[in-house]
Amino acid sequence: MRYSKIVGLGHHVPETVITNEYLSTIMDTNNEWIVERTGIHERRWMNPEKDTVANMAAKATRMALERAKLKETDIDFIVFATITPDYFFPGSGVLLQRELGLDGKIAALDIRNACSGFIYALSVADQFIKTGMYKTILVVGAEIQSTALDITTRGRNTAVIFGDGAGAVILQGSDKQGILSTHLHSDGNFAEELYVKDPGSSRPHTERQPEQITDTSTFKVVMNGNQVFKHAVVRFMEVIQEALDANKLTKDDINLLVPHQANLRISQYIQEKLALTNDQVYNNIMRYGNTTAASIPIALSEAWAEGKIKENDLICLAAFGSGFTWASALIRW
């Protein structure tokens, strides 16, 4: 049987560190309030003179390529997960292709599944590798969310959560086990529990006048935190168990769980329910906040660099987010 295997990991985050203490100077909040509710101590926000979604993705990609001992021209296909593309259209996949100097040589696919986006992208790439259509696929998750946040007291419930960054993995075919399975789900009945309404095309022109467009409050993230938390803890557990059952494995077989970095309380709840030790769950939300589609590949890259991922380890990825969408992947390293 043909498998797809991760052969390279990379990540990049902006230089600008935004601490909880800084946020407390521009809105009515404090470090204790943020840490208690989210576990976040700081996050990275983009520098408009340096950072774009595509060039952060390119930097993460070059790290992954270097670690895999590959070059840009080895890439056959790009699968790019983001909900914050540099342009409304085209997607950032073609911009990354341009950044890598691969103009006209390969295809690029964009995926907009928010926090689950990276696992969705990984699943798509996995199928292409298994069919033999492509040999080396770049899978990226990257976001710039800071520019869409309402950084006032009015928007503090979401402004304190989100950060910017990019993560990348390189997939190649292998005769040895790699990605064992991926599991994808969605339920659009809860779409408006976590969403950004504008800019959207379903409102007539009269509802999108210039003064409304310049009022950033209309572009804010709307999140029903209680509803998201309630569904997340259930769906995380379900989709992790689904992956284990599909491969006739148990939670005791997991060497490392890398959950989407949404909220430290959610990760700790899952850890407790699965009876995993601190060494079996990787969290970096404390340093980066919620980077949406970028969170899992950034965490994977850091975990690997820290020696927490070893050959033959069983790695479980799991995510839940806007849509609602949720997903998992089980990987034999």
RAQUIUR-V966492 format. One record per pair of residues at least 4 apart in sequence whose C-alpha atoms are under 8 Angstrom apart, sorted by sequence separation. I is the first residue (numbers start at 0). J is the second residue. D is the distance in Angstrom with one decimal. If there is no record, write none. Layout:
I;J;D + I;J;D
//
This chain:
17;21;6.4 + 18;22;6.5 + 19;23;6.3 + 20;24;6.9 + 21;25;7.1 + 22;26;6.1 + 23;27;6.0 + 28;32;6.7 + 29;33;6.5 + 30;34;6.1 + 31;35;5.9 + 32;36;6.4 + 33;37;5.8 + 34;38;4.2 + 45;49;7.7 + 46;50;5.5 + 47;51;7.5 + 50;54;6.5 + 51;55;6.1 + 52;56;6.2 + 53;57;6.2 + 54;58;6.2 + 55;59;6.3 + 56;60;6.0 + 57;61;6.2 + 58;62;6.5 + 59;63;6.3 + 60;64;6.1 + 61;65;6.0 + 62;66;6.2 + 63;67;6.2 + 64;68;5.9 + 65;69;6.1 + 69;73;6.5 + 70;74;7.7 + 84;88;7.7 + 86;90;6.7 + 89;93;7.5 + 90;94;7.4 + 91;95;6.1 + 92;96;6.2 + 93;97;6.2 + 94;98;6.2 + 95;99;6.2 + 96;100;6.4 + 97;101;5.9 + 101;105;6.7 + 112;116;4.2 + 115;119;6.3 + 116;120;6.0 + 117;121;6.0 + 118;122;6.1 + 119;123;6.3 + 120;124;6.2 + 121;125;6.0 + 122;126;6.4 + 123;127;6.6 + 124;128;6.3 + 125;129;6.2 + 126;130;6.2 + 127;131;6.3 + 128;132;6.3 + 144;148;6.8 + 149;153;7.2 + 150;154;5.9 + 151;155;6.1 + 154;158;5.8 + 155;159;5.8 + 156;160;7.4 + 157;161;6.8 + 173;177;7.5 + 186;190;7.6 + 189;193;7.7 + 190;194;6.7 + 202;206;6.1 + 203;207;7.1 + 204;208;6.8 + 207;211;6.0 + 208;212;6.3 + 209;213;6.2 + 210;214;6.3 + 211;215;7.9 + 214;218;7.9 + 215;219;6.8 + 223;227;6.2 + 224;228;6.1 + 225;229;6.1 + 226;230;6.3 + 227;231;5.8 + 228;232;6.3 + 229;233;6.9 + 230;234;6.1 + 231;235;5.8 + 232;236;6.4 + 233;237;6.3 + 234;238;6.0 + 235;239;6.2 + 236;240;6.1 + 237;241;6.1 + 238;242;6.3 + 239;243;6.4 + 240;244;6.0 + 241;245;6.1 + 242;246;6.5 + 243;247;6.0 + 244;248;6.0 + 248;252;6.4 + 249;253;7.4 + 261;265;7.4 + 262;266;6.7 + 263;267;6.1 + 264;268;6.1 + 265;269;6.3 + 266;270;6.1 + 267;271;6.1 + 268;272;6.2 + 269;273;6.1 + 270;274;5.9 + 271;275;6.5 + 275;279;5.8 + 276;280;7.0 + 277;281;7.7 + 283;287;6.5 + 284;288;4.6 + 290;294;4.9 + 293;297;6.1 + 294;298;6.1 + 295;299;6.0 + 296;300;6.0 + 297;301;6.3 + 298;302;6.0 + 299;303;6.1 + 300;304;6.2 + 301;305;6.1 + 302;306;6.5 + 303;307;5.6 + 308;312;6.6 + 319;323;7.3 + 320;324;5.5 + 17;22;7.3 + 23;28;4.9 + 28;33;7.4 + 33;38;6.9 + 34;39;5.3 + 45;50;5.7 + 50;55;6.4 + 64;69;5.0 + 65;70;7.4 + 85;90;7.5 + 86;91;7.4 + 96;101;5.3 + 97;102;5.4 + 111;116;6.2 + 127;132;5.5 + 128;133;5.5 + 149;154;4.8 + 150;155;6.5 + 202;207;7.3 + 206;211;8.0 + 207;212;6.4 + 212;217;7.4 + 222;227;7.7 + 243;248;4.8 + 244;249;7.3 + 270;275;5.2 + 275;280;7.1 + 283;288;7.9 + 284;289;6.3 + 289;294;6.6 + 302;307;5.2 + 303;308;5.0 + 319;324;5.8 + 320;325;6.4 + 22;28;7.1 + 23;29;5.1 + 33;39;6.5 + 34;40;6.3 + 45;51;7.8 + 64;70;5.9 + 84;90;5.9 + 85;91;6.2 + 96;102;6.1 + 110;116;6.4 + 127;133;5.9 + 128;134;6.0 + 148;154;7.3 + 149;155;7.3 + 211;217;6.9 + 243;249;5.7 + 260;266;7.6 + 270;276;7.3 + 302;308;6.4 + 303;309;7.8 + 308;314;8.0 + 319;325;4.2 + 22;29;7.5 + 23;30;7.4 + 33;40;7.6 + 64;71;7.2 + 84;91;5.3 + 112;119;7.3 + 128;135;7.7 + 151;158;8.0 + 243;250;7.2 + 318;325;5.4 + 319;326;6.7 + 128;136;7.8 + 150;158;5.7 + 258;266;6.8 + 317;325;7.6 + 318;326;5.4 + 20;29;6.6 + 96;105;7.8 + 110;119;7.7 + 148;157;7.4 + 149;158;6.2 + 240;249;7.9 + 317;326;5.7 + 318;327;6.4 + 19;29;6.6 + 20;30;6.0 + 30;40;7.3 + 61;71;7.7 + 81;91;8.0 + 110;120;6.6 + 148;158;5.5 + 240;250;7.9 + 270;280;7.0 + 317;327;4.2 + 19;30;5.1 + 96;107;7.3 + 316;327;5.3 + 317;328;6.6 + 79;91;7.2 + 124;136;6.5 + 315;327;7.1 + 316;328;5.1 + 79;92;5.4 + 93;106;7.9 + 145;158;7.9 + 315;328;5.8 + 316;329;6.5 + 19;33;7.2 + 78;92;7.0 + 93;107;5.8 + 124;138;7.2 + 315;329;4.7 + 77;92;6.6 + 92;107;5.2 + 283;298;6.5 + 314;329;5.9 + 315;330;6.3 + 92;108;6.1 + 145;161;6.9 + 266;282;7.8 + 282;298;7.1 + 313;329;7.1 + 314;330;5.0 + 92;109;5.8 + 121;138;6.4 + 144;161;6.5 + 145;162;6.2 + 281;298;7.1 + 313;330;5.7 + 314;331;6.3 + 91;109;7.1 + 120;138;6.5 + 144;162;6.1 + 145;163;6.7 + 313;331;4.8 + 314;332;7.1 + 77;96;7.6 + 90;109;6.1 + 120;139;7.8 + 143;162;7.2 + 144;163;5.9 + 263;282;7.6 + 312;331;5.8 + 313;332;6.4 + 142;162;8.0 + 143;163;4.7 + 197;217;6.6 + 198;218;6.9 + 311;331;5.7 + 312;332;5.3 + 19;40;5.8 + 117;138;7.6 + 142;163;5.4 + 143;164;6.8 + 196;217;7.7 + 197;218;5.2 + 263;284;6.8 + 281;302;6.9 + 295;316;7.5 + 311;332;4.8 + 18;40;6.2 + 19;41;5.9 + 117;139;7.0 + 141;163;7.6 + 142;164;5.7 + 196;218;6.7 + 258;280;7.8 + 260;282;6.9 + 262;284;7.2 + 263;285;7.9 + 310;332;5.2 + 18;41;4.3 + 117;140;5.6 + 141;164;5.7 + 142;165;6.4 + 195;218;6.1 + 196;219;7.9 + 250;273;6.5 + 255;278;7.5 + 256;279;6.0 + 257;280;6.1 + 258;281;7.4 + 260;283;7.2 + 261;284;7.4 + 309;332;6.8 + 17;41;5.5 + 18;42;6.6 + 116;140;7.3 + 141;165;4.0 + 195;219;6.0 + 255;279;4.4 + 256;280;4.7 + 257;281;5.3 + 258;282;7.6 + 260;284;5.4 + 308;332;7.6 + 16;41;6.6 + 17;42;5.3 + 140;165;5.7 + 141;166;6.3 + 195;220;4.9 + 254;279;5.7 + 255;280;5.5 + 256;281;6.4 + 257;282;7.2 + 16;42;5.9 + 17;43;5.8 + 139;165;7.3 + 140;166;5.4 + 194;220;5.8 + 195;221;6.1 + 253;279;7.5 + 255;281;7.0 + 16;43;4.8 + 17;44;6.7 + 139;166;5.8 + 140;167;6.4 + 193;220;7.2 + 194;221;5.4 + 261;288;7.6 + 262;289;7.4 + 15;43;5.5 + 16;44;6.7 + 71;99;6.3 + 77;105;7.7 + 79;107;7.4 + 81;109;7.4 + 82;110;7.9 + 139;167;4.4 + 193;221;5.5 + 194;222;6.7 + 260;288;7.2 + 261;289;5.2 + 14;43;6.9 + 15;44;5.7 + 71;100;7.7 + 72;101;7.0 + 76;105;5.6 + 77;106;6.5 + 78;107;6.0 + 79;108;6.1 + 80;109;5.9 + 81;110;6.4 + 82;111;5.3 + 138;167;5.7 + 139;168;6.5 + 192;221;7.1 + 193;222;4.4 + 260;289;5.5 + 13;43;5.7 + 14;44;7.8 + 15;45;6.7 + 71;101;7.6 + 75;105;5.8 + 76;106;5.4 + 77;107;4.6 + 78;108;4.9 + 79;109;4.8 + 80;110;4.6 + 81;111;5.6 + 82;112;7.2 + 137;167;7.0 + 138;168;5.3 + 191;221;7.7 + 192;222;5.5 + 193;223;6.4 + 260;290;7.3 + 261;291;7.5 + 12;43;6.6 + 13;44;6.2 + 14;45;7.6 + 15;46;6.9 + 52;83;7.6 + 74;105;7.8 + 75;106;7.6 + 76;107;6.0 + 77;108;6.1 + 78;109;6.0 + 79;110;6.0 + 80;111;6.0 + 81;112;7.5 + 82;113;5.7 + 137;168;6.0 + 138;169;6.3 + 192;223;5.2 + 260;291;7.5 + 13;45;5.4 + 14;46;7.7 + 52;84;6.5 + 53;85;7.2 + 78;110;7.3 + 80;112;7.3 + 81;113;6.5 + 137;169;4.8 + 138;170;7.5 + 259;291;7.5 + 13;46;7.0 + 52;85;5.9 + 80;113;7.7 + 136;169;5.8 + 137;170;6.4 + 232;265;6.3 + 236;269;6.8 + 51;85;6.6 + 135;169;6.8 + 136;170;5.1 + 192;226;7.1 + 193;227;7.5 + 231;265;7.5 + 235;269;7.4 + 260;294;5.7 + 81;116;6.9 + 135;170;5.6 + 136;171;6.6 + 192;227;7.1 + 259;294;5.8 + 260;295;7.1 + 80;116;5.2 + 134;170;7.9 + 135;171;4.8 + 232;268;7.3 + 259;295;5.4 + 13;50;7.1 + 80;117;5.7 + 134;171;5.6 + 135;172;7.4 + 228;265;7.3 + 232;269;6.9 + 258;295;6.7 + 53;91;5.9 + 57;95;6.1 + 134;172;6.1 + 257;295;6.7 + 52;91;7.1 + 53;92;7.6 + 56;95;6.8 + 80;120;6.3 + 53;94;5.8 + 54;95;6.9 + 57;98;6.4 + 79;120;6.9 + 131;172;8.0 + 257;298;7.0 + 13;55;7.9 + 53;95;4.9 + 57;99;6.6 + 78;120;5.9 + 128;170;7.9 + 257;299;7.0 + 12;55;7.2 + 78;121;7.9 + 128;171;6.8 + 129;172;7.1 + 11;55;6.0 + 54;98;6.7 + 128;172;5.8 + 11;56;7.3 + 53;98;7.2 + 78;123;7.9 + 125;170;7.8 + 10;56;7.8 + 78;124;7.0 + 124;170;7.6 + 11;58;6.2 + 10;58;7.2 + 11;59;5.0 + 10;59;4.1 + 9;59;4.7 + 10;60;7.3 + 9;60;6.0 + 8;60;7.9 + 9;61;7.3 + 10;62;6.9 + 255;307;7.8 + 9;62;4.8 + 10;63;7.6 + 125;178;7.3 + 255;308;7.4 + 8;62;7.0 + 9;63;4.1 + 8;63;4.3 + 9;64;7.8 + 7;63;4.6 + 8;64;7.7 + 182;238;7.0 + 7;64;6.1 + 9;66;7.9 + 76;133;7.0 + 255;312;7.6 + 257;314;7.4 + 258;315;7.9 + 259;316;7.7 + 7;65;7.8 + 8;66;6.9 + 75;133;6.0 + 78;136;7.5 + 80;138;7.8 + 83;141;8.0 + 84;142;7.4 + 254;312;5.7 + 255;313;6.7 + 256;314;5.9 + 257;315;6.1 + 258;316;5.6 + 259;317;6.2 + 7;66;5.5 + 8;67;7.7 + 75;134;6.5 + 76;135;7.0 + 77;136;5.9 + 78;137;6.3 + 79;138;6.0 + 80;139;5.9 + 81;140;5.9 + 83;142;5.5 + 84;143;8.0 + 122;181;5.8 + 182;241;7.6 + 253;312;7.7 + 254;313;5.2 + 255;314;5.0 + 256;315;4.8 + 257;316;5.0 + 258;317;4.8 + 259;318;4.8 + 7;67;4.5 + 74;134;8.0 + 75;135;5.4 + 76;136;5.0 + 77;137;4.9 + 78;138;4.9 + 79;139;4.8 + 80;140;4.7 + 81;141;5.6 + 82;142;6.9 + 83;143;5.9 + 182;242;6.8 + 253;313;5.3 + 254;314;6.1 + 255;315;6.4 + 256;316;6.1 + 257;317;6.7 + 258;318;5.9 + 259;319;7.1 + 6;67;5.5 + 74;135;5.2 + 75;136;5.7 + 76;137;6.3 + 77;138;6.1 + 78;139;6.4 + 79;140;6.1 + 80;141;6.7 + 81;142;5.9 + 83;144;6.6 + 181;242;7.1 + 252;313;6.8 + 253;314;6.3 + 256;317;7.8 + 73;135;6.6 + 74;136;5.8 + 75;137;7.8 + 77;139;7.7 + 79;141;7.8 + 180;242;6.8 + 253;315;6.8 + 74;137;6.5 + 118;181;7.7 + 157;220;6.8 + 119;183;6.9 + 157;221;8.0 + 154;219;7.7 + 157;222;7.5 + 180;245;7.7 + 149;215;7.0 + 180;246;7.8 + 149;216;6.3 + 179;246;7.4 + 147;215;7.3 + 148;218;7.9 + 149;219;6.1 + 147;218;6.4 + 148;219;5.9 + 147;219;6.3 + 148;220;7.0 + 147;220;7.7 + 239;315;7.5 + 60;137;7.7 + 239;317;6.6 + 60;139;7.8 + 238;317;7.3 + 235;317;6.5 + 56;139;6.8 + 235;318;6.7 + 56;140;7.5 + 235;319;6.6 + 56;141;6.1 + 234;319;7.1 + 242;327;6.7 + 55;141;7.4 + 242;328;6.7 + 243;329;7.6 + 238;325;7.5 + 242;329;6.3 + 53;141;7.9 + 231;319;5.9 + 238;326;6.3 + 239;327;6.1 + 52;141;6.1 + 231;320;7.5 + 238;327;5.9 + 52;142;5.9 + 235;325;7.3 + 52;143;6.1 + 234;325;6.8 + 235;326;8.0 + 51;143;7.4 + 227;320;7.7 + 45;143;6.7 + 44;143;7.6 + 44;144;8.0 + 45;145;7.0 + 44;145;5.8 + 67;169;7.7 + 63;167;6.5 + 63;168;6.2 + 64;169;7.2 + 59;165;6.2 + 60;166;7.5 + 63;169;6.6 + 59;166;5.5 + 60;167;5.4 + 59;167;5.6 + 60;168;7.3 + 55;164;6.9 + 56;165;5.3 + 55;165;5.8 + 56;166;6.7 + 56;167;7.1 + 52;164;8.0 + 52;165;7.6 + 44;162;5.9 + 45;163;6.4 + 42;161;7.4 + 43;162;5.4 + 44;163;5.4 + 42;162;5.3 + 43;163;5.6 + 39;160;7.3 + 42;163;7.6 + 43;164;7.3 + 3;125;5.7 + 2;125;7.9 + 37;160;7.3 + 26;150;7.1 + 27;151;7.9 + 28;152;7.6 + 163;287;7.7 + 3;128;5.9 + 25;150;7.4 + 26;151;5.1 + 27;152;5.3 + 162;287;6.0 + 2;128;7.4 + 3;129;6.5 + 25;151;6.5 + 26;152;4.6 + 33;159;7.0 + 162;288;5.3 + 164;290;6.3 + 2;129;6.0 + 25;152;7.9 + 28;155;7.5 + 161;288;5.4 + 162;289;5.6 + 163;290;5.5 + 166;293;5.3 + 193;320;7.8 + 194;321;6.5 + 1;129;5.7 + 27;155;7.8 + 160;288;5.5 + 161;289;4.6 + 162;290;5.0 + 165;293;5.0 + 166;294;7.4 + 168;296;7.0 + 193;321;5.3 + 194;322;7.9 + 26;155;7.0 + 160;289;5.8 + 161;290;6.0 + 164;293;6.2 + 165;294;7.8 + 166;295;7.6 + 167;296;5.9 + 192;321;7.7 + 193;322;7.3 + 161;291;7.8 + 164;294;7.9 + 166;296;4.5 + 167;297;7.5 + 193;323;7.9 + 165;296;7.6 + 166;297;4.6 + 190;321;6.6 + 191;322;8.0 + 165;297;6.6 + 190;322;4.7 + 164;297;7.8 + 189;322;6.5 + 190;323;5.9 + 166;300;7.4 + 189;323;5.8 + 187;322;5.5 + 188;323;7.7 + 186;322;6.4 + 187;323;5.9 + 22;159;7.5 + 185;322;6.5 + 186;323;5.2 + 185;323;5.5 + 186;324;6.4 + 185;324;4.1 + 19;159;7.6 + 184;324;5.7 + 185;325;6.2 + 183;324;7.7 + 184;325;5.3 + 183;325;6.2 + 184;326;6.0 + 183;326;4.5 + 115;259;7.8 + 182;326;5.3 + 183;327;6.8 + 114;259;6.9 + 181;326;7.3 + 182;327;5.2 + 144;290;7.8 + 181;327;5.7 + 182;328;6.4 + 181;328;4.3 + 142;290;6.4 + 180;328;5.7 + 181;329;6.6 + 141;290;7.7 + 142;291;7.0 + 179;328;7.5 + 180;329;5.6 + 13;163;7.0 + 141;291;8.0 + 142;292;6.8 + 178;328;7.2 + 179;329;5.5 + 180;330;7.4 + 12;163;6.6 + 13;164;6.5 + 141;292;6.1 + 142;293;6.3 + 178;329;6.1 + 179;330;5.4 + 12;164;4.3 + 140;292;4.8 + 141;293;4.7 + 178;330;4.4 + 179;331;6.7 + 11;164;5.9 + 12;165;6.3 + 140;293;4.2 + 177;330;5.5 + 178;331;6.3 + 10;164;7.7 + 11;165;5.2 + 139;293;7.5 + 140;294;7.6 + 176;330;8.0 + 177;331;4.8 + 10;165;5.5 + 11;166;6.4 + 176;331;5.9 + 177;332;5.9 + 10;166;4.1 + 140;296;6.8 + 176;332;7.7 + 9;166;5.7 + 10;167;6.1 + 139;296;7.6 + 8;166;7.7 + 9;167;5.1 + 8;167;5.8 + 9;168;6.4 + 8;168;4.6 + 7;168;5.5 + 8;169;6.6 + 6;168;7.5 + 7;169;5.0 + 5;168;6.5 + 6;169;5.6 + 7;170;7.4 + 5;169;5.7 + 6;170;6.0 + 5;170;4.6 + 6;171;6.7 + 4;170;5.4 + 5;171;6.6 + 3;170;6.2 + 4;171;5.4 + 3;171;5.5 + 4;172;6.1 + 3;172;4.5 + 4;173;6.1 + 2;172;5.7 + 3;173;5.7 + 1;172;6.7 + 2;173;5.2 + 1;173;6.1 + 2;174;6.0 + 4;176;7.3 + 5;177;7.1 + 1;174;5.4 + 2;175;6.5 + 3;176;7.6 + 4;177;4.4 + 5;178;8.0 + 0;174;6.6 + 1;175;7.7 + 2;176;5.8 + 3;177;5.6 + 4;178;6.1 + 2;177;5.8 + 3;178;5.8 + 116;291;8.0 + 117;292;5.3 + 2;178;6.6 + 115;291;7.8 + 116;292;5.2 + 117;293;7.1 + 2;179;7.7 + 114;291;4.4 + 115;292;6.4 + 113;291;6.0 + 114;292;4.8 + 117;295;7.1 + 113;292;5.7 + 117;296;7.4 + 112;292;7.9 + 114;294;7.9 + 118;316;7.6 + 118;317;7.7 + 118;318;7.5 + 115;317;8.0 + 115;318;5.1 + 114;318;6.4 + 115;319;5.7 + 114;319;6.1 + 115;320;6.1 + 114;320;4.8 + 122;328;8.0 + 113;320;6.4 + 114;321;6.7 + 119;326;7.2 + 113;321;5.9 + 118;326;6.4 + 112;321;7.3 + 113;322;7.8 + 115;324;6.2 + 118;327;6.6 + 82;292;7.7 + 112;322;7.3 + 114;324;7.9 + 115;325;5.7 + 118;328;6.8 + 81;292;5.9 + 115;326;6.1 + 80;292;6.1 + 81;293;7.9 + 112;324;7.0 + 39;262;7.9 + 38;262;6.6 + 39;263;7.6 + 37;262;5.0 + 38;263;5.0 + 36;262;7.9 + 37;263;5.6 + 38;264;7.1 + 37;264;6.5 + 36;264;7.4 + 42;285;7.7 + 41;285;6.3 + 42;286;5.6 + 43;287;5.9 + 39;284;5.9 + 40;285;5.1 + 41;286;5.1 + 42;287;4.0 + 43;288;7.8 + 38;284;7.1 + 39;285;4.2 + 40;286;6.2 + 41;287;6.1 + 42;288;5.0 + 38;285;5.8 + 39;286;6.7 + 41;288;6.6 + 39;287;7.5 + 40;288;7.9 + 39;288;5.7 + 10;296;7.1 + 11;297;7.6 + 9;296;7.6 + 10;297;5.2 + 8;296;7.5 + 9;297;7.2 + 10;300;6.3 + 8;299;7.3 + 9;300;5.4 + 10;301;7.9 + 8;300;5.1 + 8;303;7.9 + 5;332;7.7 + 4;332;7.7
//
